[in-house]
Amino acid sequence: MTHRERLAPLGAAAVFLILAYTSGNAVRDEHRADISGNLSAVSSGIGRLRRVAASALYLQMDDYHHIGMFQGQSWATITDYLPQAWLISRLDPGFSVVFVDAANHLAVNLGMVEEGLDLAREGIRHNPDSLDIAFEYAFLLFETGAGSSEETALAVLHYHELLRSGNGDHAGPFRESSACLIASEALATTMPEFSELYARRAEFLSIALRTGLYYPGYLSESPEHSNGGDP
């Protein structure tokens, strides 16, 4: 992918925003008698354009990622897509997946731990009900060693609170047992009794998920079939 091809969606996004702005001014000037209603409509239109632009930019970034992997590039060292991720987060702060991807890349792959954690925290502020970002933040605190045992355990508790209020993590059921393992490891020294409880819960959840007792239908085939066993 050439540099010009990578910049094309950025240019398109800028054009969309300029057109939306100028159109909004025209509507406002023509109908000053109902200025509040017009501004609301313009704002809604701009919001939709921003979300469309953010989605287009993310799809391009995802293509760039997979093309680079196919070409044998070391994704862990690539930084040139980060400005695009930053732009997506500004166009659509509700685009939770870009916060997850960029925070992980910064903190884990590039070793920019504080920057990655700050981005995850920003994602949580914009998306307080996002299970994706809540889990990623707990994972990053544990994986990088930047979080204390208490801070990491509190992040896991926040994820579990969202689980209860949202009736489960249907987009990523595996994360529930992983979160318990993170809490178990984080509390192993300071609160060993709670660490053991989390470890047992993680084991139970893992078994229940594999056997179809938990989140039924998440695994389309039984463990025996997926591993090539007899029906």
Solvent accessible surface area in square Angstrom, and as a share of the most:
residue,aa,sasa,rsa
1,M,93,0.41
2,T,79,0.46
3,H,132,0.59
4,R,206,0.75
5,E,96,0.43
6,R,32,0.12
7,L,79,0.39
8,A,61,0.47
9,P,31,0.20
10,L,50,0.25
11,G,36,0.34
12,A,44,0.34
13,A,5,0.04
14,A,49,0.38
15,V,81,0.46
16,F,81,0.34
17,L,50,0.25
18,I,107,0.54
19,L,103,0.51
20,A,11,0.09
21,Y,136,0.52
22,T,69,0.40
23,S,63,0.40
24,G,7,0.07
25,N,38,0.20
26,A,59,0.46
27,V,56,0.32
28,R,87,0.32
29,D,75,0.39
30,E,132,0.59
31,H,89,0.40
32,R,155,0.56
33,A,113,0.88
34,D,84,0.43
35,I,63,0.32
36,S,81,0.52
37,G,35,0.34
38,N,22,0.11
39,L,83,0.41
40,S,71,0.46
41,A,65,0.50
42,V,28,0.16
43,S,72,0.47
44,S,51,0.33
45,G,20,0.19
46,I,44,0.23
47,G,18,0.18
48,R,137,0.50
49,L,54,0.27
50,R,81,0.30
51,R,120,0.44
52,V,87,0.50
53,A,4,0.03
54,A,0,0.00
55,S,48,0.31
56,A,48,0.37
57,L,1,0.00
58,Y,35,0.13
59,L,116,0.58
60,Q,18,0.08
61,M,8,0.04
62,D,50,0.26
63,D,76,0.39
64,Y,27,0.10
65,H,46,0.21
66,H,102,0.45
67,I,67,0.34
68,G,2,0.02
69,M,107,0.48
70,F,187,0.78
71,Q,111,0.49
72,G,65,0.63
73,Q,79,0.35
74,S,67,0.43
75,W,44,0.15
76,A,43,0.33
77,T,99,0.57
78,I,22,0.11
79,T,72,0.42
80,D,76,0.39
81,Y,5,0.02
82,L,33,0.16
83,P,91,0.57
84,Q,8,0.04
85,A,4,0.03
86,W,142,0.50
87,L,50,0.25
88,I,0,0.00
89,S,3,0.02
90,R,90,0.33
91,L,8,0.04
92,D,22,0.11
93,P,46,0.29
94,G,48,0.47
95,F,36,0.15
96,S,26,0.17
97,V,53,0.31
98,V,1,0.01
99,F,1,0.00
100,V,26,0.15
101,D,52,0.27
102,A,3,0.02
103,A,1,0.00
104,N,42,0.21
105,H,3,0.01
106,L,20,0.10
107,A,3,0.02
108,V,60,0.35
109,N,56,0.29
110,L,42,0.21
111,G,52,0.50
112,M,79,0.35
113,V,40,0.23
114,E,101,0.45
115,E,85,0.38
116,G,0,0.00
117,L,2,0.01
118,D,75,0.39
119,L,31,0.15
120,A,1,0.01
121,R,74,0.27
122,E,27,0.12
123,G,0,0.00
124,I,36,0.18
125,R,168,0.61
126,H,91,0.41
127,N,20,0.10
128,P,78,0.49
129,D,116,0.60
130,S,19,0.12
131,L,32,0.16
132,D,45,0.24
133,I,1,0.01
134,A,2,0.01
135,F,22,0.09
136,E,17,0.07
137,Y,29,0.11
138,A,1,0.00
139,F,57,0.24
140,L,0,0.00
141,L,1,0.01
142,F,80,0.34
143,E,91,0.41
144,T,40,0.23
145,G,60,0.58
146,A,46,0.35
147,G,16,0.15
148,S,66,0.42
149,S,33,0.21
150,E,118,0.53
151,E,63,0.28
152,T,2,0.01
153,A,13,0.10
154,L,99,0.49
155,A,8,0.06
156,V,0,0.00
157,L,77,0.38
158,H,61,0.27
159,Y,0,0.00
160,H,17,0.08
161,E,91,0.41
162,L,21,0.10
163,L,12,0.06
164,R,171,0.62
165,S,94,0.61
166,G,46,0.44
167,N,126,0.65
168,G,17,0.16
169,D,1,0.00
170,H,123,0.55
171,A,91,0.71
172,G,0,0.00
173,P,5,0.03
174,F,102,0.43
175,R,33,0.12
176,E,7,0.03
177,S,16,0.11
178,S,37,0.24
179,A,0,0.00
180,C,0,0.00
181,L,97,0.48
182,I,10,0.05
183,A,0,0.00
184,S,11,0.07
185,E,106,0.48
186,A,16,0.12
187,L,11,0.06
188,A,54,0.42
189,T,124,0.72
190,T,85,0.50
191,M,78,0.35
192,P,77,0.49
193,E,101,0.45
194,F,89,0.37
195,S,11,0.07
196,E,83,0.37
197,L,104,0.52
198,Y,35,0.13
199,A,35,0.27
200,R,149,0.54
201,R,107,0.39
202,A,3,0.02
203,E,110,0.50
204,F,126,0.53
205,L,5,0.02
206,S,37,0.24
207,I,79,0.40
208,A,4,0.03
209,L,20,0.10
210,R,121,0.44
211,T,78,0.46
212,G,35,0.34
213,L,146,0.73
214,Y,69,0.26
215,Y,26,0.10
216,P,110,0.69
217,G,69,0.66
218,Y,89,0.34
219,L,80,0.40
220,S,111,0.72
221,E,97,0.44
222,S,45,0.29
223,P,39,0.25
224,E,101,0.45
225,H,89,0.40
226,S,71,0.46
227,N,128,0.66
228,G,68,0.66
229,G,40,0.38
230,D,124,0.64
231,P,156,0.98
